[in-house]
């Protein structure tokens, strides 16, 4: 037998050493969060878990186990028929479930009997998550964060994207959170990940960074929409060197109208979101903005939002929380265009030597 049990702490460093990572939990458990790159092969799906659980309570444990075993056997057979028949003998899968290992253990036992080298995660997803959260704390201590600051509309996201394209290491928290990190930052048609999923996505990004090269990140607050940035990462960012990105007001307004074009296309939705600001700016002010939006005058509203709401809040937050912000390096692109952001990114990575060096030529 070649079935191996791997402690979760050891798994973190070996995550990429498996051909397939199999999550044997139900589809709803998988949707909440899962190991990076995992595929979902439920031993019992949601409805089946509910059925077996009901039998466990209303009939007895023995009858529930029999029914669960029958269902699990059929599901495992289907997984093998669908996914495993074509696998070569040296295929190395990793399997896990929630905690106890019964669901992943049933699948792994059969795979092991076939002759595959199977590894089980000791303690399952629950142990992985505990180890992963501790590892986030450890990893951020050894990374050199460079914080891209700048008022709303200055192009921070565009610059991060340009830095990534230029070969720099970038942690884009807003992309991971699927939110633009403001009261108007929800993206239409996109659901934010769960907190657990957000944590895992951050860890998966952190583990791939080279500690010898800088990591560029935006000056986010503790929350990005409905999800929270891990405390250790927030604290590390707030203590890190800063870059202050600036654009003229006309460019900032134009950039926001481009990036938030869905508000321009759906003015009713824009007005609905503006209502959120009534508690901060007063109902009369918000109503005046809504009247202008209804008349198609978006640019004056965006400029008012910047000068009256976003800029004062942002600057207060930066001065209060980011200790190196007063010494930030000022950077200004030629304009808001992607080309100008690309030129600025190239200068930044060249100045810092932040690009990944080329791989040595194989001889």
Secondary structure as GFF3:
##gff-version 3
##sequence-region A 1 363
A	DSSP	beta_strand	4	7	.	.	.	ID=ss1
A	DSSP	alpha_helix	8	14	.	.	.	ID=ss2
A	DSSP	three_ten_helix	15	17	.	.	.	ID=ss3
A	DSSP	beta_strand	20	23	.	.	.	ID=ss4
A	DSSP	alpha_helix	27	32	.	.	.	ID=ss5
A	DSSP	beta_strand	39	40	.	.	.	ID=ss6
A	DSSP	alpha_helix	46	58	.	.	.	ID=ss7
A	DSSP	alpha_helix	61	79	.	.	.	ID=ss8
A	DSSP	pi_helix	80	84	.	.	.	ID=ss9
A	DSSP	beta_strand	93	96	.	.	.	ID=ss10
A	DSSP	alpha_helix	102	114	.	.	.	ID=ss11
A	DSSP	beta_strand	119	122	.	.	.	ID=ss12
A	DSSP	alpha_helix	124	141	.	.	.	ID=ss13
A	DSSP	beta_strand	145	149	.	.	.	ID=ss14
A	DSSP	alpha_helix	156	165	.	.	.	ID=ss15
A	DSSP	beta_strand	169	171	.	.	.	ID=ss16
A	DSSP	alpha_helix	173	177	.	.	.	ID=ss17
A	DSSP	alpha_helix	195	206	.	.	.	ID=ss18
A	DSSP	beta_strand	215	218	.	.	.	ID=ss19
A	DSSP	beta_strand	223	224	.	.	.	ID=ss20
A	DSSP	beta_strand	227	228	.	.	.	ID=ss21
A	DSSP	alpha_helix	231	238	.	.	.	ID=ss22
A	DSSP	beta_strand	241	245	.	.	.	ID=ss23
A	DSSP	alpha_helix	249	259	.	.	.	ID=ss24
A	DSSP	alpha_helix	261	265	.	.	.	ID=ss25
A	DSSP	alpha_helix	267	274	.	.	.	ID=ss26
A	DSSP	three_ten_helix	275	277	.	.	.	ID=ss27
A	DSSP	alpha_helix	278	281	.	.	.	ID=ss28
A	DSSP	alpha_helix	283	294	.	.	.	ID=ss29
A	DSSP	alpha_helix	298	304	.	.	.	ID=ss30
A	DSSP	pi_helix	305	310	.	.	.	ID=ss31
A	DSSP	alpha_helix	311	321	.	.	.	ID=ss32
A	DSSP	three_ten_helix	325	327	.	.	.	ID=ss33
A	DSSP	beta_strand	329	331	.	.	.	ID=ss34
A	DSSP	alpha_helix	338	352	.	.	.	ID=ss35
###
